[in-house]
Structure formats: structure tokens, C-alpha cells
Amino acid sequence: MQFAERLQSLMAQRGVSNYRLSKEIGCSPTTVGYWLTGKSAPTSEYVQTLAGYFGVSTDYLMGSDDTDTAENDEMAELLEEIRKNPELRTLFSISKRATPEEVRQYIRLIKALRGEE
């Protein structure tokens, strides 16, 4: 599966539109559209950002690795929880390269500070 197909699949799985994805990662909706149609390819910086956003490896995103590991699924779930909660959203940028355990620790810390745990 090539990059455009993989990106389209990940977006569909997460229910993310071109517009929402573009705003989340800091590019234009047109750029995302070009990636999806194969008119252009993302820079390595955007590949890393997209991989972090979807909780997959850059190899998986670019199509050179067909395995989407359980850890990637777990990370995607954690990142989705962060994206849905405005108080946790600031963690998104620092959690892109974190392990699932580090993300869980960040979430526990925020909840403890708010008196939820």
C-alpha cells in the first residue's frame, strides 16, 4: 500500500477530514488533498508529524512496513483521548515521540493535578 492509500485509510479509520487533519498538523487542506491524490509527497517533517498524529511508524505510513503493531494501536487510542480533551491537548505536541507508558504518565499527572485521581 502506497502513502496516499495508507493516509486515506488512516483518516477514514479515525474519521478525520482533510480540513481537520490540516489544522491539526499545521498545513493547508490543499496540501493534504495533494498528498491523497499523489500530486505531491510530504516532507520528512510532515511524515513524522503524521506518523505521530495517527500513532503509527513512519515506515508503516510510507508503505515500507505492513505491520501496524498493537503498541501503535494503543498509542493511537491514547493520542485520540488527548485530542478530545481540551485540557490534555497541550500534551499532544510532547507526546508525539513518547512511548505509550509515558503518555499514560502524562495523563495521570494532569488528572492528579485536577484532583481526579
N, CA, C and O atoms as CSV, one atom per row, in Angstrom:
chain,resi,resn,atom,element,x,y,z
A,1,MET,N,N,0.853,-1.180,0.000
A,1,MET,CA,C,0.000,0.000,0.000
A,1,MET,C,C,0.894,1.236,0.000
A,1,MET,O,O,1.821,1.335,0.804
A,2,GLN,N,N,0.623,2.156,-0.881
A,2,GLN,CA,C,1.403,3.380,-1.006
A,2,GLN,C,C,0.964,4.425,0.015
A,2,GLN,O,O,-0.065,4.272,0.671
A,3,PHE,N,N,1.760,5.493,0.140
A,3,PHE,CA,C,1.495,6.533,1.125
A,3,PHE,C,C,0.078,7.094,1.033
A,3,PHE,O,O,-0.619,7.177,2.045
A,4,ALA,N,N,-0.357,7.480,-0.169
A,4,ALA,CA,C,-1.679,8.095,-0.323
A,4,ALA,C,C,-2.790,7.167,0.157
A,4,ALA,O,O,-3.717,7.598,0.843
A,5,GLU,N,N,-2.690,5.905,-0.205
A,5,GLU,CA,C,-3.700,4.932,0.237
A,5,GLU,C,C,-3.656,4.726,1.743
A,5,GLU,O,O,-4.695,4.633,2.396
A,6,ARG,N,N,-2.457,4.658,2.283
A,6,ARG,CA,C,-2.303,4.454,3.725
A,6,ARG,C,C,-2.863,5.661,4.478
A,6,ARG,O,O,-3.565,5.502,5.477
A,7,LEU,N,N,-2.554,6.862,4.001
A,7,LEU,CA,C,-3.067,8.074,4.651
A,7,LEU,C,C,-4.589,8.114,4.586
A,7,LEU,O,O,-5.251,8.407,5.581
A,8,GLN,N,N,-5.128,7.824,3.437
A,8,GLN,CA,C,-6.577,7.820,3.272
A,8,GLN,C,C,-7.226,6.809,4.221
A,8,GLN,O,O,-8.261,7.099,4.822
A,9,SER,N,N,-6.631,5.640,4.354
A,9,SER,CA,C,-7.146,4.606,5.244
A,9,SER,C,C,-7.097,5.060,6.702
A,9,SER,O,O,-8.067,4.884,7.439
A,10,LEU,N,N,-5.982,5.638,7.118
A,10,LEU,CA,C,-5.852,6.117,8.496
A,10,LEU,C,C,-6.851,7.234,8.796
A,10,LEU,O,O,-7.438,7.281,9.878
A,11,MET,N,N,-7.035,8.119,7.839
A,11,MET,CA,C,-8.004,9.205,8.025
A,11,MET,C,C,-9.418,8.646,8.169
A,11,MET,O,O,-10.190,9.109,9.008
A,12,ALA,N,N,-9.750,7.663,7.356
A,12,ALA,CA,C,-11.085,7.063,7.419
A,12,ALA,C,C,-11.290,6.337,8.747
A,12,ALA,O,O,-12.362,6.426,9.345
A,13,GLN,N,N,-10.272,5.625,9.205
A,13,GLN,CA,C,-10.369,4.908,10.480
A,13,GLN,C,C,-10.620,5.863,11.639
A,13,GLN,O,O,-11.351,5.535,12.574
A,14,ARG,N,N,-10.025,7.023,11.578
A,14,ARG,CA,C,-10.151,7.997,12.665
A,14,ARG,C,C,-11.268,9.014,12.433
A,14,ARG,O,O,-11.571,9.829,13.305
A,15,GLY,N,N,-11.874,8.957,11.249
A,15,GLY,CA,C,-12.947,9.902,10.935
A,15,GLY,C,C,-12.448,11.331,10.826
A,15,GLY,O,O,-13.117,12.267,11.263
A,16,VAL,N,N,-11.274,11.495,10.242
A,16,VAL,CA,C,-10.641,12.808,10.133
A,16,VAL,C,C,-10.785,13.341,8.706
A,16,VAL,O,O,-10.474,12.643,7.742
A,17,SER,N,N,-11.253,14.570,8.581
A,17,SER,CA,C,-11.371,15.208,7.261
A,17,SER,C,C,-10.038,15.841,6.863
A,17,SER,O,O,-9.142,16.012,7.690
A,18,ASN,N,N,-9.927,16.187,5.570
A,18,ASN,CA,C,-8.734,16.900,5.092
A,18,ASN,C,C,-8.524,18.167,5.913
A,18,ASN,O,O,-7.412,18.473,6.343
A,19,TYR,N,N,-9.624,18.899,6.120
A,19,TYR,CA,C,-9.538,20.175,6.830
A,19,TYR,C,C,-9.039,19.961,8.265
A,19,TYR,O,O,-8.113,20.637,8.714
A,20,ARG,N,N,-9.653,19.029,8.968
A,20,ARG,CA,C,-9.256,18.794,10.367
A,20,ARG,C,C,-7.803,18.346,10.459
A,20,ARG,O,O,-7.051,18.833,11.303
A,21,LEU,N,N,-7.410,17.417,9.591
A,21,LEU,CA,C,-6.029,16.948,9.605
A,21,LEU,C,C,-5.071,18.102,9.341
A,21,LEU,O,O,-4.051,18.237,10.015
A,22,SER,N,N,-5.402,18.929,8.361
A,22,SER,CA,C,-4.513,20.044,8.024
A,22,SER,C,C,-4.345,20.992,9.205
A,22,SER,O,O,-3.241,21.477,9.454
A,23,LYS,N,N,-5.421,21.262,9.932
A,23,LYS,CA,C,-5.340,22.161,11.087
A,23,LYS,C,C,-4.571,21.516,12.236
A,23,LYS,O,O,-3.839,22.199,12.952
A,24,GLU,N,N,-4.731,20.214,12.415
A,24,GLU,CA,C,-4.047,19.512,13.499
A,24,GLU,C,C,-2.537,19.456,13.286
A,24,GLU,O,O,-1.770,19.521,14.247
A,25,ILE,N,N,-2.104,19.334,12.022
A,25,ILE,CA,C,-0.668,19.172,11.776
A,25,ILE,C,C,-0.001,20.430,11.226
A,25,ILE,O,O,1.219,20.462,11.061
A,26,GLY,N,N,-0.797,21.474,10.939
A,26,GLY,CA,C,-0.207,22.747,10.540
A,26,GLY,C,C,0.118,22.902,9.070
A,26,GLY,O,O,1.157,23.463,8.724
A,27,CYS,N,N,-0.744,22.421,8.205
A,27,CYS,CA,C,-0.567,22.652,6.767
A,27,CYS,C,C,-1.921,23.047,6.185
A,27,CYS,O,O,-2.903,23.156,6.919
A,28,SER,N,N,-1.978,23.255,4.907
A,28,SER,CA,C,-3.243,23.648,4.285
A,28,SER,C,C,-4.051,22.411,3.874
A,28,SER,O,O,-3.481,21.348,3.630
A,29,PRO,N,N,-5.382,22.555,3.798
A,29,PRO,CA,C,-6.201,21.441,3.315
A,29,PRO,C,C,-5.825,21.020,1.896
A,29,PRO,O,O,-5.931,19.846,1.542
A,30,THR,N,N,-5.391,21.974,1.095
A,30,THR,CA,C,-4.965,21.676,-0.275
A,30,THR,C,C,-3.757,20.739,-0.271
A,30,THR,O,O,-3.665,19.825,-1.090
A,31,THR,N,N,-2.839,20.976,0.655
A,31,THR,CA,C,-1.657,20.127,0.763
A,31,THR,C,C,-2.061,18.694,1.075
A,31,THR,O,O,-1.552,17.754,0.465
A,32,VAL,N,N,-2.982,18.527,2.029
A,32,VAL,CA,C,-3.459,17.179,2.358
A,32,VAL,C,C,-4.115,16.553,1.133
A,32,VAL,O,O,-3.916,15.370,0.854
A,33,GLY,N,N,-4.895,17.341,0.405
A,33,GLY,CA,C,-5.535,16.853,-0.814
A,33,GLY,C,C,-4.520,16.387,-1.843
A,33,GLY,O,O,-4.715,15.363,-2.498
A,34,TYR,N,N,-3.439,17.137,-1.985
A,34,TYR,CA,C,-2.375,16.747,-2.919
A,34,TYR,C,C,-1.718,15.437,-2.479
A,34,TYR,O,O,-1.402,14.591,-3.315
A,35,TRP,N,N,-1.514,15.269,-1.189
A,35,TRP,CA,C,-0.941,14.015,-0.688
A,35,TRP,C,C,-1.864,12.851,-0.999
A,35,TRP,O,O,-1.411,11.784,-1.413
A,36,LEU,N,N,-3.164,13.058,-0.797
A,36,LEU,CA,C,-4.138,11.983,-1.005
A,36,LEU,C,C,-4.277,11.591,-2.474
A,36,LEU,O,O,-4.573,10.437,-2.783
A,37,THR,N,N,-4.064,12.540,-3.373
A,37,THR,CA,C,-4.171,12.243,-4.802
A,37,THR,C,C,-2.832,11.863,-5.423
A,37,THR,O,O,-2.769,11.499,-6.597
A,38,GLY,N,N,-1.769,11.946,-4.641
A,38,GLY,CA,C,-0.448,11.611,-5.151
A,38,GLY,C,C,0.196,12.715,-5.959
A,38,GLY,O,O,1.220,12.484,-6.604
A,39,LYS,N,N,-0.384,13.932,-5.944
A,39,LYS,CA,C,0.206,15.051,-6.688
A,39,LYS,C,C,1.484,15.553,-6.043
A,39,LYS,O,O,2.335,16.139,-6.712
A,40,SER,N,N,1.619,15.322,-4.733
A,40,SER,CA,C,2.854,15.675,-4.044
A,40,SER,C,C,3.044,14.717,-2.880
A,40,SER,O,O,2.129,13.998,-2.479
A,41,ALA,N,N,4.248,14.730,-2.356
A,41,ALA,CA,C,4.567,13.887,-1.205
A,41,ALA,C,C,4.949,14.794,-0.040
A,41,ALA,O,O,5.485,15.882,-0.252
A,42,PRO,N,N,4.680,14.359,1.177
A,42,PRO,CA,C,5.024,15.185,2.331
A,42,PRO,C,C,6.528,15.211,2.567
A,42,PRO,O,O,7.249,14.289,2.186
A,43,THR,N,N,6.984,16.277,3.198
A,43,THR,CA,C,8.382,16.340,3.611
A,43,THR,C,C,8.592,15.336,4.742
A,43,THR,O,O,7.629,14.837,5.324
A,44,SER,N,N,9.835,15.048,5.045
A,44,SER,CA,C,10.118,14.101,6.131
A,44,SER,C,C,9.563,14.615,7.460
A,44,SER,O,O,9.148,13.827,8.309
A,45,GLU,N,N,9.558,15.925,7.636
A,45,GLU,CA,C,8.988,16.505,8.867
A,45,GLU,C,C,7.495,16.186,8.966
A,45,GLU,O,O,7.009,15.801,10.029
A,46,TYR,N,N,6.774,16.347,7.863
A,46,TYR,CA,C,5.345,16.040,7.876
A,46,TYR,C,C,5.085,14.535,8.005
A,46,TYR,O,O,4.092,14.126,8.607
A,47,VAL,N,N,5.962,13.724,7.449
A,47,VAL,CA,C,5.808,12.273,7.604
A,47,VAL,C,C,5.892,11.923,9.084
A,47,VAL,O,O,5.084,11.138,9.582
A,48,GLN,N,N,6.851,12.493,9.785
A,48,GLN,CA,C,6.987,12.242,11.221
A,48,GLN,C,C,5.774,12.777,11.988
A,48,GLN,O,O,5.278,12.122,12.905
A,49,THR,N,N,5.305,13.957,11.614
A,49,THR,CA,C,4.143,14.544,12.276
A,49,THR,C,C,2.907,13.684,12.056
A,49,THR,O,O,2.151,13.423,12.991
A,50,LEU,N,N,2.704,13.245,10.820
A,50,LEU,CA,C,1.559,12.383,10.513
A,50,LEU,C,C,1.644,11.054,11.251
A,50,LEU,O,O,0.642,10.571,11.778
A,51,ALA,N,N,2.832,10.463,11.291
A,51,ALA,CA,C,3.008,9.196,11.996
A,51,ALA,C,C,2.660,9.365,13.471
A,51,ALA,O,O,1.986,8.517,14.055
A,52,GLY,N,N,3.113,10.445,14.063
A,52,GLY,CA,C,2.780,10.718,15.458
A,52,GLY,C,C,1.299,10.957,15.658
A,52,GLY,O,O,0.706,10.478,16.625
A,53,TYR,N,N,0.712,11.691,14.747
A,53,TYR,CA,C,-0.720,12.001,14.843
A,53,TYR,C,C,-1.569,10.733,14.814
A,53,TYR,O,O,-2.516,10.589,15.587
A,54,PHE,N,N,-1.220,9.820,13.915
A,54,PHE,CA,C,-2.003,8.591,13.777
A,54,PHE,C,C,-1.487,7.451,14.658
A,54,PHE,O,O,-2.114,6.394,14.734
A,55,GLY,N,N,-0.351,7.659,15.321
A,55,GLY,CA,C,0.184,6.629,16.195
A,55,GLY,C,C,0.732,5.425,15.456
A,55,GLY,O,O,0.596,4.292,15.917
A,56,VAL,N,N,1.350,5.668,14.313
A,56,VAL,CA,C,1.956,4.598,13.526
A,56,VAL,C,C,3.416,4.958,13.260
A,56,VAL,O,O,3.833,6.095,13.480
A,57,SER,N,N,4.174,3.995,12.794
A,57,SER,CA,C,5.569,4.277,12.456
A,57,SER,C,C,5.636,4.996,11.109
A,57,SER,O,O,4.707,4.919,10.305
A,58,THR,N,N,6.732,5.683,10.878
A,58,THR,CA,C,6.917,6.341,9.578
A,58,THR,C,C,7.027,5.290,8.475
A,58,THR,O,O,6.559,5.511,7.359
A,59,ASP,N,N,7.644,4.145,8.782
A,59,ASP,CA,C,7.735,3.066,7.795
A,59,ASP,C,C,6.348,2.562,7.406
A,59,ASP,O,O,6.068,2.334,6.229
A,60,TYR,N,N,5.483,2.391,8.407
A,60,TYR,CA,C,4.115,1.954,8.121
A,60,TYR,C,C,3.399,2.992,7.253
A,60,TYR,O,O,2.743,2.645,6.271
A,61,LEU,N,N,3.530,4.247,7.619
A,61,LEU,CA,C,2.858,5.315,6.885
A,61,LEU,C,C,3.326,5.388,5.431
A,61,LEU,O,O,2.525,5.608,4.524
A,62,MET,N,N,4.605,5.205,5.223
A,62,MET,CA,C,5.153,5.310,3.874
A,62,MET,C,C,4.998,4.017,3.070
A,62,MET,O,O,5.353,3.973,1.892
A,63,GLY,N,N,4.472,2.969,3.701
A,63,GLY,CA,C,4.190,1.746,2.968
A,63,GLY,C,C,5.304,0.730,2.930
A,63,GLY,O,O,5.173,-0.297,2.264
A,64,SER,N,N,6.418,0.991,3.638
A,64,SER,CA,C,7.508,0.015,3.595
A,64,SER,C,C,7.399,-1.024,4.706
A,64,SER,O,O,8.188,-1.966,4.757
A,65,ASP,N,N,6.424,-0.854,5.595
A,65,ASP,CA,C,6.177,-1.821,6.671
A,65,ASP,C,C,4.673,-2.029,6.752
A,65,ASP,O,O,3.925,-1.081,6.990
A,66,ASP,N,N,4.232,-3.255,6.557
A,66,ASP,CA,C,2.798,-3.535,6.552
A,66,ASP,C,C,2.231,-3.857,7.922
A,66,ASP,O,O,1.035,-4.121,8.048
A,67,THR,N,N,3.063,-3.840,8.942
A,67,THR,CA,C,2.563,-4.170,10.272
A,67,THR,C,C,2.248,-2.910,11.058
A,67,THR,O,O,3.083,-2.018,11.211
A,68,ASP,N,N,1.044,-2.866,11.541
A,68,ASP,CA,C,0.615,-1.796,12.434
A,68,ASP,C,C,0.518,-2.451,13.798
A,68,ASP,O,O,-0.482,-3.099,14.108
A,69,THR,N,N,1.533,-2.293,14.605
A,69,THR,CA,C,1.653,-3.048,15.842
A,69,THR,C,C,0.602,-2.665,16.872
A,69,THR,O,O,-0.034,-1.616,16.770
A,70,ALA,N,N,0.431,-3.520,17.852
A,70,ALA,CA,C,-0.514,-3.257,18.945
A,70,ALA,C,C,-0.104,-2.001,19.696
A,70,ALA,O,O,-0.961,-1.247,20.157
A,71,GLU,N,N,1.204,-1.766,19.826
A,71,GLU,CA,C,1.655,-0.551,20.511
A,71,GLU,C,C,1.199,0.679,19.746
A,71,GLU,O,O,0.804,1.674,20.353
A,72,ASN,N,N,1.248,0.625,18.415
A,72,ASN,CA,C,0.777,1.746,17.620
A,72,ASN,C,C,-0.719,1.961,17.825
A,72,ASN,O,O,-1.175,3.102,17.905
A,73,ASP,N,N,-1.485,0.877,17.910
A,73,ASP,CA,C,-2.916,0.998,18.162
A,73,ASP,C,C,-3.165,1.618,19.527
A,73,ASP,O,O,-4.025,2.486,19.681
A,74,GLU,N,N,-2.402,1.161,20.519
A,74,GLU,CA,C,-2.539,1.705,21.869
A,74,GLU,C,C,-2.192,3.187,21.883
A,74,GLU,O,O,-2.889,3.986,22.509
A,75,MET,N,N,-1.120,3.552,21.194
A,75,MET,CA,C,-0.717,4.958,21.135
A,75,MET,C,C,-1.782,5.787,20.436
A,75,MET,O,O,-2.073,6.904,20.865
A,76,ALA,N,N,-2.359,5.268,19.384
A,76,ALA,CA,C,-3.414,5.996,18.672
A,76,ALA,C,C,-4.597,6.263,19.591
A,76,ALA,O,O,-5.172,7.352,19.571
A,77,GLU,N,N,-4.961,5.266,20.398
A,77,GLU,CA,C,-6.060,5.464,21.338
A,77,GLU,C,C,-5.721,6.536,22.373
A,77,GLU,O,O,-6.556,7.379,22.701
A,78,LEU,N,N,-4.497,6.496,22.879
A,78,LEU,CA,C,-4.084,7.497,23.861
A,78,LEU,C,C,-4.065,8.892,23.252
A,78,LEU,O,O,-4.518,9.853,23.874
A,79,LEU,N,N,-3.543,9.000,22.044
A,79,LEU,CA,C,-3.500,10.308,21.389
A,79,LEU,C,C,-4.895,10.816,21.081
A,79,LEU,O,O,-5.144,12.020,21.149
A,80,GLU,N,N,-5.804,9.921,20.745
A,80,GLU,CA,C,-7.190,10.326,20.496
A,80,GLU,C,C,-7.817,10.868,21.779
A,80,GLU,O,O,-8.550,11.857,21.743
A,81,GLU,N,N,-7.533,10.224,22.908
A,81,GLU,CA,C,-8.036,10.729,24.192
A,81,GLU,C,C,-7.502,12.133,24.458
A,81,GLU,O,O,-8.233,13.002,24.933
A,82,ILE,N,N,-6.236,12.347,24.153
A,82,ILE,CA,C,-5.630,13.661,24.352
A,82,ILE,C,C,-6.286,14.690,23.440
A,82,ILE,O,O,-6.593,15.798,23.881
A,83,ARG,N,N,-6.506,14.336,22.163
A,83,ARG,CA,C,-7.091,15.282,21.214
A,83,ARG,C,C,-8.514,15.664,21.599
A,83,ARG,O,O,-8.933,16.797,21.359
A,84,LYS,N,N,-9.261,14.743,22.190
A,84,LYS,CA,C,-10.658,15.001,22.535
A,84,LYS,C,C,-10.805,15.851,23.791
A,84,LYS,O,O,-11.852,16.466,23.994
A,85,ASN,N,N,-9.793,15.898,24.629
A,85,ASN,CA,C,-9.874,16.611,25.888
A,85,ASN,C,C,-9.066,17.903,25.795
A,85,ASN,O,O,-7.838,17.845,25.719
A,86,PRO,N,N,-9.718,19.065,25.797
A,86,PRO,CA,C,-9.002,20.337,25.653
A,86,PRO,C,C,-7.908,20.544,26.700
A,86,PRO,O,O,-6.872,21.142,26.408
A,87,GLU,N,N,-8.135,20.054,27.914
A,87,GLU,CA,C,-7.134,20.242,28.957
A,87,GLU,C,C,-5.907,19.376,28.735
A,87,GLU,O,O,-4.821,19.695,29.220
A,88,LEU,N,N,-6.072,18.288,28.010
A,88,LEU,CA,C,-4.943,17.412,27.722
A,88,LEU,C,C,-4.292,17.722,26.378
A,88,LEU,O,O,-3.206,17.224,26.082
A,89,ARG,N,N,-4.950,18.539,25.568
A,89,ARG,CA,C,-4.483,18.780,24.208
A,89,ARG,C,C,-3.071,19.343,24.149
A,89,ARG,O,O,-2.348,19.089,23.186
A,90,THR,N,N,-2.665,20.102,25.160
A,90,THR,CA,C,-1.306,20.643,25.146
A,90,THR,C,C,-0.267,19.541,25.187
A,90,THR,O,O,0.883,19.747,24.799
A,91,LEU,N,N,-0.672,18.370,25.659
A,91,LEU,CA,C,0.247,17.236,25.683
A,91,LEU,C,C,0.507,16.657,24.305
A,91,LEU,O,O,1.493,15.946,24.110
A,92,PHE,N,N,-0.359,16.950,23.346
A,92,PHE,CA,C,-0.234,16.317,22.033
A,92,PHE,C,C,1.145,16.530,21.424
A,92,PHE,O,O,1.754,15.585,20.921
A,93,SER,N,N,1.639,17.758,21.464
A,93,SER,CA,C,2.920,18.033,20.822
A,93,SER,C,C,4.074,17.316,21.516
A,93,SER,O,O,5.016,16.886,20.849
A,94,ILE,N,N,4.019,17.177,22.843
A,94,ILE,CA,C,5.118,16.497,23.520
A,94,ILE,C,C,4.960,14.987,23.502
A,94,ILE,O,O,5.921,14.259,23.752
A,95,SER,N,N,3.765,14.512,23.211
A,95,SER,CA,C,3.541,13.068,23.235
A,95,SER,C,C,3.778,12.395,21.887
A,95,SER,O,O,3.700,11.170,21.795
A,96,LYS,N,N,4.061,13.155,20.859
A,96,LYS,CA,C,4.238,12.568,19.529
A,96,LYS,C,C,5.352,11.535,19.488
A,96,LYS,O,O,5.249,10.536,18.776
A,97,ARG,N,N,6.409,11.769,20.243
A,97,ARG,CA,C,7.547,10.841,20.221
A,97,ARG,C,C,7.661,10.050,21.523
A,97,ARG,O,O,8.666,9.379,21.757
A,98,ALA,N,N,6.645,10.127,22.360
A,98,ALA,CA,C,6.660,9.418,23.641
A,98,ALA,C,C,6.188,7.981,23.471
A,98,ALA,O,O,5.520,7.637,22.495
A,99,THR,N,N,6.544,7.164,24.427
A,99,THR,CA,C,6.046,5.789,24.455
A,99,THR,C,C,4.636,5.800,25.042
A,99,THR,O,O,4.248,6.769,25.695
A,100,PRO,N,N,3.865,4.732,24.817
A,100,PRO,CA,C,2.532,4.684,25.425
A,100,PRO,C,C,2.576,4.848,26.951
A,100,PRO,O,O,1.702,5.496,27.526
A,101,GLU,N,N,3.574,4.274,27.601
A,101,GLU,CA,C,3.668,4.402,29.065
A,101,GLU,C,C,3.910,5.863,29.459
A,101,GLU,O,O,3.329,6.343,30.432
A,102,GLU,N,N,4.754,6.564,28.721
A,102,GLU,CA,C,4.997,7.981,29.025
A,102,GLU,C,C,3.720,8.803,28.843
A,102,GLU,O,O,3.442,9.703,29.636
A,103,VAL,N,N,2.951,8.498,27.810
A,103,VAL,CA,C,1.693,9.216,27.589
A,103,VAL,C,C,0.725,8.940,28.735
A,103,VAL,O,O,0.059,9.854,29.223
A,104,ARG,N,N,0.647,7.678,29.164
A,104,ARG,CA,C,-0.224,7.355,30.309
A,104,ARG,C,C,0.206,8.130,31.547
A,104,ARG,O,O,-0.639,8.599,32.310
A,105,GLN,N,N,1.516,8.268,31.753
A,105,GLN,CA,C,2.019,9.031,32.896
A,105,GLN,C,C,1.621,10.500,32.784
A,105,GLN,O,O,1.237,11.115,33.779
A,106,TYR,N,N,1.709,11.065,31.580
A,106,TYR,CA,C,1.303,12.461,31.375
A,106,TYR,C,C,-0.174,12.639,31.734
A,106,TYR,O,O,-0.553,13.591,32.415
A,107,ILE,N,N,-0.988,11.711,31.264
A,107,ILE,CA,C,-2.433,11.795,31.515
A,107,ILE,C,C,-2.713,11.672,33.013
A,107,ILE,O,O,-3.516,12.428,33.559
A,108,ARG,N,N,-2.053,10.721,33.676
A,108,ARG,CA,C,-2.251,10.560,35.125
A,108,ARG,C,C,-1.841,11.821,35.872
A,108,ARG,O,O,-2.516,12.230,36.816
A,109,LEU,N,N,-0.748,12.434,35.461
A,109,LEU,CA,C,-0.270,13.651,36.110
A,109,LEU,C,C,-1.297,14.773,35.981
A,109,LEU,O,O,-1.617,15.442,36.964
A,110,ILE,N,N,-1.808,14.975,34.781
A,110,ILE,CA,C,-2.813,16.026,34.566
A,110,ILE,C,C,-4.056,15.753,35.408
A,110,ILE,O,O,-4.586,16.661,36.049
A,111,LYS,N,N,-4.514,14.523,35.408
A,111,LYS,CA,C,-5.704,14.173,36.186
A,111,LYS,C,C,-5.446,14.372,37.678
A,111,LYS,O,O,-6.325,14.842,38.399
A,112,ALA,N,N,-4.253,14.018,38.142
A,112,ALA,CA,C,-3.924,14.207,39.564
A,112,ALA,C,C,-3.909,15.689,39.917
A,112,ALA,O,O,-4.387,16.085,40.980
A,113,LEU,N,N,-3.361,16.502,39.028
A,113,LEU,CA,C,-3.326,17.941,39.272
A,113,LEU,C,C,-4.721,18.536,39.332
A,113,LEU,O,O,-4.965,19.510,40.045
A,114,ARG,N,N,-5.642,17.935,38.569
A,114,ARG,CA,C,-7.035,18.409,38.586
A,114,ARG,C,C,-7.825,17.771,39.713
A,114,ARG,O,O,-8.997,18.098,39.898
A,115,GLY,N,N,-7.213,16.867,40.474
A,115,GLY,CA,C,-7.872,16.217,41.597
A,115,GLY,C,C,-8.788,15.081,41.205
A,115,GLY,O,O,-9.688,14.722,41.965
A,116,GLU,N,N,-8.575,14.503,40.021
A,116,GLU,CA,C,-9.427,13.408,39.547
A,116,GLU,C,C,-8.930,12.048,40.012
A,116,GLU,O,O,-9.687,11.078,39.972
A,117,GLU,N,N,-7.690,11.947,40.450
A,117,GLU,CA,C,-7.157,10.650,40.901
A,117,GLU,C,C,-6.572,10.801,42.271
A,117,GLU,O,O,-6.070,9.830,42.838
